[in-house]
Amino acid sequence: MVIQLQAPLTFSQAARRFFADALAIIAVLCGGSALAEDSPVAPEQAPSTIHVAQLGEGDDDDDEAPQPLPPVSVMEQEFSTQPYNMPTPPLEPQIEGILKRLNALEKGGGPKKPDVNAELKKEFDVNDGVGDWRDLSGDKWAVKLGGHMQLDSINWADVENPPVPAYNYVEFRRLRLLADGVGYGVYDFRLQIDIEPEGEDNVTTPVTVIKDAYLTMNEVPVIDRWRIGNFFVPFGLEQVTNDTNNIFLERSIPTQGIFTADREVGMAIYGVDDAKDFTWTTGVFIDSLSEATKERIDGNQGQRVSGRLTYLPYYDEPSNGRYLIHTGAGVLYTHDQDEQARFRARPQIHEGPFFIDSGLFPAKSYTTGNIELATVWGPFSVQSEMYLSNVDRINDEVATISGAYVYCSYFLTGENRIYERYGQHGAQFGRNVPYSNFFLTPGGCGPGAWEFKARWSNLTLTQLDSGQYNDFTIGFNWYWSDRVRTMFDWIHPITRYGTTPYGPQTADIIGMRFDFNF
């Protein structure tokens, strides 16, 4: 039988065709005559005439017997479907579209939403942030979740005891969760909380401590970056470098909690020149809010005002900063909220006795200046800061106190410290990256990166009748990857006569840490 394709029929045409064909077949089987002229099939749609008996002329059993069926050739001719001269759309484009959609589904995703800011982002990348202004209100937040864990083991190997209360301990130094992101072309934010049960000094019950909680607007004319919330007060190189990027267990003696402030609630503005060799920062903050509550109900809130300048006299562009010289200077003014000042330091561990402590004394304010120096010369690096502070005591003379540190490191495996010219908090050191991660598999192994380190730090409080404290530390870091490392510090504190509260003391402390972040 010859079958010819025809164009798709409408519903009414298909119905009429169905009934016509059905009647024709019944008539053939019953030996009837040709279809009546009032058949519902139009002449141009009806099949070729078939000579069969007239239907509907009698129902008696004596009617004429049915006629035999026509030959097969006649049936093929009579029931062949004639083609329709209707336009048919091409199938190839439709089939190609279906195949494309199927391929996209097989690859795990359908068509993606176009990036409305793609051209703008490309323009700013090419022109290093210089381009025509466009409204990016159609952009959305892109959020990344992360966190880090630091597990410490501290052992006092030797100490003149009593009276020093030297106790070994194991603790989670930091357990933190964070969310940060960018959006709308100019904004970024960070929310970070510490869930370590003992979040801050003098807190013995489990608390959730607020660390970073800020919003930043970037690409602001003249000032470039504006930030509000809770974040590092911009003062000091070691202080603004994140703890996961510093190379010792704890920051140096004169840094955190002594001359530099930690995270505070306030706002700051940041700037950088086109060559990214000069940065400047200034901010206004509230003095010493508790990290556990982050609120103060008092008529006197206390203030901190800070400023920081950095300059890169040398930066090797071809090696992406494998060789550089960093300089900087800053000032921090503190109007004390409760007019009670105190300066004290532990031997560069998180828990344990304070080897030097001035005790509380009345003071209105204190102003601190510092100088920053650092160099990276291939695998070798040196970093140093010096601090000088004038303390405006109440009913007493202005006291001058000072401190300093210097440390060096050397990568035995050839890597170098990573420097960020304009990082999260301005000029700072970033995350070190091994040439080869540490791994052990049946097919081979990788060494990771090995870094040797040594440090001296000092705090002098003689004008507060509290003596002087020096600290020597040597150790090494083993980087399994850029986000996993183990650390070893041997710490040797030394205090002189007249140092409160324990007088002359020496000790040896072994500190170890397992540190990973994501």
C-alpha positions as CSV (number, residue, x, y, z in Angstrom):
1,M,0.0,0.0,0.0
2,V,1.3,3.4,-0.9
3,I,1.3,5.9,2.0
4,Q,1.8,9.5,1.4
5,L,2.5,12.1,4.1
6,Q,0.1,15.0,4.4
7,A,0.0,18.2,6.4
8,P,-1.4,18.0,9.9
9,L,-5.3,18.3,10.0
10,T,-7.4,20.5,12.2
11,F,-9.7,18.8,14.6
12,S,-12.8,19.3,12.4
13,Q,-11.0,18.0,9.3
14,A,-9.8,15.0,11.2
15,A,-13.3,14.2,12.5
16,R,-14.9,14.4,9.1
17,R,-12.2,12.3,7.6
18,F,-12.7,9.7,10.4
19,F,-16.4,9.4,9.8
20,A,-16.1,9.2,6.0
21,D,-13.5,6.4,6.1
22,A,-15.6,4.5,8.6
23,L,-18.7,4.7,6.4
24,A,-16.8,3.6,3.4
25,I,-15.3,0.6,5.1
26,I,-18.8,-0.4,6.5
27,A,-20.3,0.0,3.0
28,V,-17.7,-2.2,1.4
29,L,-18.1,-4.9,4.0
30,C,-21.9,-4.8,3.6
31,G,-21.8,-4.8,-0.2
32,G,-23.6,-1.5,-0.5
33,S,-23.6,1.1,-3.2
34,A,-21.6,4.3,-3.4
35,L,-21.8,6.9,-0.6
36,A,-24.8,9.1,-0.6
37,E,-24.3,12.5,-2.1
38,D,-25.1,14.1,1.2
39,S,-22.1,12.5,2.8
40,P,-20.5,14.9,5.4
41,V,-17.2,14.6,3.5
42,A,-16.6,17.4,1.1
43,P,-15.9,16.4,-2.5
44,E,-12.3,17.6,-2.4
45,Q,-11.7,15.7,0.9
46,A,-13.6,12.4,0.2
47,P,-11.7,9.4,-1.0
48,S,-12.1,8.0,-4.5
49,T,-15.6,6.7,-5.3
50,I,-16.3,3.1,-4.3
51,H,-19.3,1.3,-6.0
52,V,-21.1,-0.3,-3.1
53,A,-24.8,-0.8,-2.4
54,Q,-26.9,2.1,-1.2
55,L,-27.2,2.1,2.5
56,G,-30.5,2.6,4.4
57,E,-32.9,1.2,1.8
58,G,-34.1,-1.8,3.8
59,D,-33.4,-4.0,6.8
60,D,-35.0,-7.3,5.7
61,D,-33.1,-10.5,5.7
62,D,-34.3,-11.1,2.1
63,D,-32.1,-8.3,0.8
64,E,-29.6,-9.0,-1.9
65,A,-26.5,-10.8,-0.6
66,P,-23.4,-8.7,-0.2
67,Q,-21.2,-8.3,-3.2
68,P,-17.6,-9.7,-3.1
69,L,-14.8,-7.3,-2.3
70,P,-13.0,-5.6,-5.1
71,P,-9.5,-6.8,-6.0
72,V,-6.6,-5.8,-3.9
73,S,-5.3,-3.4,-6.6
74,V,-8.6,-1.7,-6.6
75,M,-8.6,-1.3,-2.8
76,E,-5.2,0.2,-2.9
77,Q,-6.3,2.7,-5.5
78,E,-9.6,3.5,-3.8
79,F,-8.2,4.0,-0.3
80,S,-4.9,5.7,-1.1
81,T,-4.7,9.1,0.6
82,Q,-4.1,12.0,-1.6
83,P,-1.5,14.6,-0.6
84,Y,-2.5,18.0,0.6
85,N,-0.9,21.1,-0.8
86,M,-0.4,22.7,2.6
87,P,2.9,24.4,3.6
88,T,4.9,22.4,6.1
89,P,7.5,24.2,8.4
90,P,11.1,22.9,8.2
91,L,11.9,20.4,10.9
92,E,15.7,20.8,11.1
93,P,15.8,24.0,13.2
94,Q,13.2,22.5,15.6
95,I,15.2,19.3,16.0
96,E,18.4,21.2,16.6
97,G,16.8,23.3,19.3
98,I,15.5,20.1,21.0
99,L,19.0,18.5,20.8
100,K,20.6,21.6,22.4
101,R,18.2,21.5,25.3
102,L,18.8,17.8,25.8
103,N,22.6,18.4,25.8
104,A,22.2,21.1,28.4
105,L,20.1,18.9,30.6
106,E,22.7,16.1,30.3
107,K,25.4,18.5,31.5
108,G,23.5,19.2,34.7
109,G,21.9,22.5,34.0
110,G,19.5,24.3,31.8
111,P,19.9,27.7,30.3
112,K,21.6,30.2,32.7
113,K,20.4,33.6,33.6
114,P,22.5,36.1,31.7
115,D,24.9,38.2,33.7
116,V,23.6,41.7,33.2
117,N,26.8,43.2,34.5
118,A,29.2,41.1,32.5
119,E,30.3,43.9,30.2
120,L,30.7,46.3,33.1
121,K,32.8,43.9,35.1
122,K,34.9,43.2,32.0
123,E,35.4,46.9,31.5
124,F,36.5,47.5,35.1
125,D,38.9,44.6,34.9
126,V,40.5,45.8,31.7
127,N,40.7,49.4,32.9
128,D,41.8,48.6,36.5
129,G,38.6,50.0,38.0
130,V,38.2,52.9,35.7
131,G,35.2,53.1,33.5
132,D,31.8,54.7,32.8
133,W,29.4,54.7,35.7
134,R,26.5,52.4,35.4
135,D,23.6,51.5,37.7
136,L,24.1,48.0,39.1
137,S,20.8,47.9,41.1
138,G,19.9,44.7,39.2
139,D,22.8,42.8,40.7
140,K,22.3,40.4,43.7
141,W,24.3,39.1,46.7
142,A,26.9,36.4,46.1
143,V,27.5,34.7,49.5
144,K,30.3,32.4,50.7
145,L,30.2,30.4,53.9
146,G,33.4,29.6,55.8
147,G,35.0,29.1,59.2
148,H,38.1,27.9,60.9
149,M,39.3,25.8,63.8
150,Q,42.5,26.1,65.9
151,L,43.3,23.4,68.5
152,D,46.1,24.3,70.9
153,S,48.3,22.3,73.3
154,I,50.4,24.3,75.8
155,N,53.0,22.8,78.1
156,W,55.2,24.6,80.6
157,A,58.5,22.8,80.4
158,D,60.2,25.0,83.0
159,V,59.3,27.9,85.3
160,E,60.3,29.4,88.6
161,N,57.3,28.2,90.5
162,P,56.0,29.3,92.9
163,P,54.6,31.9,92.6
164,V,53.8,31.7,88.9
165,P,50.6,29.7,88.4
166,A,51.8,27.7,85.3
167,Y,49.4,25.1,84.1
168,N,49.4,23.0,81.0
169,Y,46.2,23.1,78.9
170,V,44.5,22.0,75.7
171,E,41.8,24.1,74.2
172,F,40.1,25.2,71.0
173,R,41.8,28.5,70.6
174,R,39.3,29.5,67.9
175,L,36.1,28.0,66.6
176,R,34.5,30.4,64.2
177,L,31.8,30.5,61.5
178,L,31.6,33.2,59.0
179,A,29.6,34.4,56.0
180,D,30.9,37.0,53.6
181,G,29.9,38.1,50.2
182,V,29.7,40.8,47.5
183,G,26.8,42.3,45.6
184,Y,25.2,45.2,43.7
185,G,28.5,46.0,42.2
186,V,29.9,48.0,45.1
187,Y,29.1,46.3,48.4
188,D,30.8,43.6,50.4
189,F,30.0,42.3,53.9
190,R,31.3,39.9,56.5
191,L,29.6,38.3,59.6
192,Q,31.9,36.2,61.8
193,I,31.1,34.7,65.2
194,D,33.3,32.8,67.7
195,I,31.6,29.8,69.2
196,E,34.6,28.8,71.4
197,P,33.1,28.3,74.9
198,E,35.4,30.8,76.6
199,G,35.1,33.7,74.1
200,E,37.0,36.4,76.0
201,D,38.8,37.2,79.2
202,N,36.8,36.9,82.4
203,V,34.0,35.0,80.7
204,T,33.5,31.5,82.2
205,T,30.1,30.6,80.7
206,P,29.6,29.6,77.1
207,V,28.9,32.7,74.9
208,T,28.8,33.5,71.2
209,V,31.3,36.3,70.6
210,I,30.9,38.7,67.8
211,K,34.0,39.2,65.7
212,D,33.5,40.7,62.3
213,A,30.1,42.3,61.5
214,Y,30.4,45.0,58.9
215,L,29.3,46.3,55.5
216,T,31.6,48.0,53.0
217,M,30.9,50.3,50.1
218,N,33.6,50.3,47.5
219,E,34.5,52.5,44.5
220,V,33.5,55.6,46.5
221,P,34.8,58.8,44.8
222,V,38.0,60.2,46.5
223,I,37.9,57.9,49.5
224,D,37.5,54.6,47.6
225,R,36.2,52.4,50.5
226,W,33.8,53.1,53.4
227,R,33.0,50.6,56.1
228,I,30.7,50.5,59.1
229,G,30.2,47.8,61.8
230,N,32.5,45.8,64.0
231,F,36.0,45.2,62.6
232,F,39.7,45.7,63.1
233,V,40.7,49.2,64.1
234,P,43.1,50.2,61.3
235,F,46.4,50.5,63.3
236,G,49.4,48.3,63.1
237,L,50.6,45.7,60.5
238,E,50.5,42.6,62.7
239,Q,47.2,43.5,64.2
240,V,45.3,44.0,60.9
241,T,46.8,40.8,59.5
242,N,44.2,38.0,60.1
243,D,45.3,35.4,62.7
244,T,45.2,32.6,60.2
245,N,47.9,34.5,58.2
246,N,50.2,35.4,61.1
247,I,53.0,33.0,61.6
248,F,53.1,32.6,65.4
249,L,50.6,31.2,67.8
250,E,49.8,34.6,69.2
251,R,50.6,38.2,68.2
252,S,53.6,39.8,69.7
253,I,53.6,41.3,73.3
254,P,53.1,45.0,72.4
255,T,50.5,44.3,69.8
256,Q,47.1,42.9,70.7
257,G,45.5,44.5,73.8
258,I,48.5,46.7,74.6
259,F,49.1,49.4,72.1
260,T,46.8,48.3,69.3
261,A,43.1,47.9,69.5
262,D,41.2,44.8,68.5
263,R,37.9,44.8,66.7
264,E,35.6,47.7,67.7
265,V,32.3,49.2,66.6
266,G,32.7,52.2,64.4
267,M,33.4,53.3,60.8
268,A,36.4,53.8,58.7
269,I,37.5,55.0,55.2
270,Y,40.3,53.5,53.1
271,G,42.2,54.8,50.1
272,V,44.8,53.6,47.7
273,D,46.6,55.2,44.7
274,D,46.5,53.8,41.2
275,A,49.9,52.1,41.5
276,K,48.8,50.5,44.8
277,D,52.0,51.4,46.5
278,F,50.4,54.0,48.9
279,T,47.4,53.4,51.2
280,W,45.8,55.4,53.9
281,T,43.1,54.6,56.5
282,T,41.3,56.5,59.2
283,G,38.4,55.6,61.5
284,V,36.4,56.5,64.5
285,F,35.3,53.8,67.1
286,I,33.8,53.2,70.5
287,D,36.3,52.3,73.2
288,S,36.5,48.7,74.3
289,L,33.0,47.3,73.9
290,S,32.6,43.7,75.2
291,E,32.7,41.2,72.4
292,A,30.1,39.1,74.2
293,T,27.5,41.8,74.3
294,K,28.5,44.6,71.9
295,E,26.5,47.2,73.7
296,R,27.1,49.9,76.2
297,I,24.4,51.9,78.1
298,D,26.3,54.8,79.5
299,G,26.5,58.5,79.1
300,N,30.2,58.2,78.4
301,Q,30.9,55.9,75.5
302,G,34.6,56.5,75.1
303,Q,36.2,57.0,71.7
304,R,39.1,55.7,69.6
305,V,40.4,57.6,66.6
306,S,43.0,55.9,64.4
307,G,45.0,56.7,61.2
308,R,47.5,54.6,59.2
309,L,49.7,55.2,56.2
310,T,51.7,52.7,54.3
311,Y,54.2,53.0,51.4
312,L,55.9,50.4,49.2
313,P,59.3,51.8,48.1
314,Y,60.0,48.6,46.3
315,Y,57.7,45.9,44.9
316,D,58.9,43.4,42.3
317,E,56.0,43.2,39.8
318,P,57.3,40.3,37.6
319,S,57.4,38.0,40.6
320,N,54.1,39.2,42.1
321,G,55.8,40.5,45.2
322,R,58.3,37.8,45.9
323,Y,60.7,40.7,46.6
324,L,59.4,43.9,48.4
325,I,60.0,46.5,51.1
326,H,57.0,47.7,53.2
327,T,57.0,50.8,55.4
328,G,54.2,52.3,57.4
329,A,53.3,54.6,60.3
330,G,50.1,55.1,62.4
331,V,48.6,56.9,65.3
332,L,45.8,55.8,67.7
333,Y,44.1,58.1,70.2
334,T,42.0,56.6,73.0
335,H,39.6,58.5,75.3
336,D,39.1,55.9,78.0
337,Q,35.4,55.2,78.7
338,D,35.8,54.6,82.4
339,E,39.0,56.6,82.9
340,Q,40.8,53.4,84.1
341,A,43.8,52.2,82.2
342,R,45.7,49.0,82.4
343,F,48.6,47.4,80.4
344,R,49.5,43.7,80.9
345,A,50.8,40.8,78.8
346,R,51.0,37.0,78.9
347,P,54.0,35.1,77.5
348,Q,52.4,35.0,74.0
349,I,49.9,32.2,74.8
350,H,46.1,32.5,75.2
351,E,45.7,31.3,78.8
352,G,48.0,31.6,81.8
353,P,49.5,34.2,84.1
354,F,50.3,37.8,83.1
355,F,54.1,38.2,83.5
356,I,53.8,42.0,83.5
357,D,50.8,44.0,84.8
358,S,50.5,47.6,85.6
359,G,47.2,47.2,87.4
360,L,44.4,49.6,87.0
361,F,45.2,53.3,87.4
362,P,43.3,56.5,86.7
363,A,43.9,58.0,83.2
364,K,41.9,60.2,80.9
365,S,43.4,59.1,77.6
366,Y,46.5,57.8,75.8
367,T,48.0,58.4,72.4
368,T,50.1,55.8,70.6
369,G,52.3,56.1,67.5
370,N,54.0,53.3,65.6
371,I,56.4,52.6,62.7
372,E,56.1,49.5,60.5
373,L,58.9,47.9,58.6
374,A,58.8,44.7,56.6
375,T,60.6,43.0,53.7
376,V,60.2,39.9,51.7
377,W,63.2,38.7,49.8
378,G,62.3,35.4,48.3
379,P,62.0,32.7,51.0
380,F,63.4,35.1,53.6
381,S,61.3,37.8,55.3
382,V,61.6,40.2,58.2
383,Q,58.8,42.1,60.0
384,S,59.1,44.7,62.8
385,E,57.0,47.4,64.6
386,M,57.9,49.9,67.3
387,Y,55.4,51.7,69.6
388,L,55.6,54.7,71.8
389,S,52.6,55.8,73.9
390,N,51.9,58.8,76.2
391,V,49.5,58.1,79.0
392,D,47.6,61.1,80.4
393,R,47.2,60.0,84.0
394,I,44.8,61.7,86.4
395,N,46.5,63.6,89.2
396,D,49.9,62.5,88.0
397,E,52.5,63.2,85.3
398,V,52.2,61.9,81.8
399,A,53.8,58.5,81.5
400,T,55.7,57.3,78.4
401,I,55.7,53.6,77.7
402,S,57.1,51.7,74.8
403,G,57.3,48.3,73.0
404,A,58.6,46.6,70.0
405,Y,59.0,43.3,68.1
406,V,61.0,42.0,65.3
407,Y,60.8,38.5,63.7
408,C,62.1,36.7,60.7
409,S,61.1,33.6,58.8
410,Y,62.6,31.4,56.1
411,F,60.9,28.8,53.9
412,L,63.1,25.7,53.7
413,T,61.0,24.6,50.7
414,G,61.5,27.8,48.7
415,E,58.1,29.6,49.1
416,N,57.7,33.2,50.1
417,R,55.3,35.1,52.4
418,I,52.3,36.5,50.5
419,Y,51.8,40.2,50.7
420,E,48.4,41.9,49.9
421,R,48.9,45.5,48.7
422,Y,45.3,46.4,49.4
423,G,43.7,43.6,51.2
424,Q,40.7,43.4,53.5
425,H,42.1,45.9,56.0
426,G,44.5,47.7,53.7
427,A,48.2,46.7,53.3
428,Q,48.7,43.4,55.1
429,F,50.1,39.9,54.8
430,G,48.0,37.2,53.3
431,R,47.7,33.4,53.1
432,N,50.9,31.5,52.4
433,V,50.7,28.9,49.6
434,P,52.9,25.8,49.4
435,Y,54.4,24.8,46.0
436,S,53.2,21.3,46.7
437,N,50.5,20.3,49.2
438,F,51.3,17.6,51.8
439,F,49.7,14.3,50.8
440,L,50.3,10.6,51.1
441,T,48.8,8.3,48.5
442,P,49.8,4.8,47.2
443,G,51.1,6.6,44.1
444,G,53.3,9.2,45.7
445,C,53.6,12.0,48.4
446,G,53.9,15.7,48.7
447,P,56.1,17.6,51.3
448,G,53.9,20.7,51.9
449,A,55.8,23.9,52.9
450,W,58.2,24.2,55.8
451,E,58.8,27.6,57.4
452,F,61.4,28.3,60.2
453,K,60.7,31.4,62.4
454,A,62.2,33.4,65.3
455,R,61.0,36.4,67.2
456,W,61.9,38.9,69.9
457,S,59.4,41.2,71.5
458,N,59.5,43.7,74.3
459,L,57.2,45.8,76.6
460,T,58.6,48.5,78.8
461,L,56.5,50.0,81.6
462,T,59.2,51.4,83.8
463,Q,57.4,54.9,84.1
464,L,54.4,53.0,85.4
465,D,56.6,51.3,88.0
466,S,55.9,47.9,86.4
467,G,59.2,46.9,85.0
468,Q,60.2,45.4,81.6
469,Y,59.3,42.2,79.9
470,N,61.2,40.4,77.0
471,D,60.2,37.4,75.1
472,F,62.1,35.1,72.7
473,T,60.4,32.6,70.5
474,I,61.6,30.1,67.9
475,G,59.7,27.4,66.0
476,F,58.5,26.2,62.7
477,N,55.3,25.9,60.6
478,W,54.3,23.0,58.4
479,Y,51.8,24.1,55.7
480,W,49.8,21.1,54.5
481,S,48.0,23.4,52.1
482,D,47.1,27.1,52.0
483,R,44.4,26.4,54.5
484,V,45.8,23.6,56.7
485,R,48.9,23.9,58.9
486,T,50.6,22.7,62.1
487,M,52.6,25.1,64.2
488,F,55.3,24.7,66.9
489,D,56.5,27.5,69.2
490,W,59.2,27.4,71.9
491,I,58.6,30.5,74.0
492,H,61.1,31.8,76.5
493,P,59.9,34.8,78.6
494,I,62.2,36.9,80.7
495,T,61.3,39.6,83.3
496,R,63.6,41.9,85.2
497,Y,63.7,43.1,88.8
498,G,60.8,45.5,89.6
499,T,58.5,43.8,87.1
500,T,55.1,43.3,88.6
501,P,53.5,41.1,89.8
502,Y,56.2,38.3,89.9
503,G,59.5,40.0,89.8
504,P,62.4,38.5,87.8
505,Q,61.2,35.3,86.1
506,T,62.2,33.0,83.3
507,A,60.3,30.1,81.7
508,D,60.2,27.7,78.8
509,I,56.8,27.0,77.1
510,I,56.1,24.6,74.3
511,G,53.1,25.5,72.2
512,M,51.6,23.4,69.4
513,R,48.6,24.1,67.2
514,F,46.6,22.4,64.5
515,D,44.9,25.0,62.3
516,F,42.6,24.7,59.4
517,N,40.0,27.0,57.8
518,F,37.6,26.8,54.9
